[in-house]
Amino acid sequence: MPTYDYHCEENSRTISVQHSMKEKISSWGELCQRAGVEPGKTATSASVERIISGGIALPIASAAPALPMSGGCCGAPSGCGHHH
């Protein structure tokens, strides 16, 4: 299961939890319960936001090679006829 970081603006805390990609956590209470931590003085209804992490980035060099653009669009000498 992937690990996600959630941030609570109300208390400036960030907590990491594991859950499926389909699951969504939207409140401090849900987050604390899932992480097994006490909510403390923060209202359990306080909203949390998932922090977007970098994940796995592929190097630019691994991208598909560019098509030759000699003559017209899509590499065809007289163009492909689909673009103006």
Protein Blocks (a to p, Z undefined) as FASTA:
>chain_A
ZZdddddfklopacdddddfkbccfbfklmmmmnopaekjadfkbccdddddfbjaddfk
lpccdddfehiaehianbnolaZZ
